[in-house]
Amino acid sequence: MPLRNANCSTGIRELPARSGHNRYSVGRWLRGNAEPKLPEFLSLVEAASRRLLDFIGTLTDPSRMATVSASWQRLELARNAAYDAAQLLDLSSVDNALSA
């Protein structure tokens, strides 16, 4: 199956620059004329979605991988902070509505 079928917010013309691969290789991979090796595939996932850690998280626990555990921990902290901030904002709007 060609990689072109993947849901990607990055334009196809941007993938070579973002992934660090030449446009001919990326074109062959997207058309299904060649298969990228795993490191090349992972760099395409990151270039296309900026969510490589989430992709890895679907396969294994990133916190147990020495090469990505620190990045995963930072991502989880940022997500938790955003979630907590959203809850605080939601609670303050409820308090404002009750006091009105």
Steps between C-alpha positions, in 0.01 A plus 500: 500500500649836406577739781303763310181356658612615845310794646763772499469869580843572353510572129671238290750759377603575859573139597848474346623814677341408833610137491852561373457268201524597136180555306563207266514250786197650671311491169582131447387419856176693464420337165576155639786441256744447787475430872682720750713336764372537856707812588388662175137409565516640854648825373211525252248446780659781701528729198140442395327510836739623770362209705771237483495448877127431489555253217770325703261503796255286303768234465679508836548706815727791396603562862687167489703596192824677585507694173159664544413476869602858584304641205199285592513621860507866385207437268298336776576787739390754239179309432421472869564871549271585208230270637528651848487854359190414296331361809583816696361719223186290488456522876547876501229541234266290714581715807436818297165365381395406853593837646311693230 
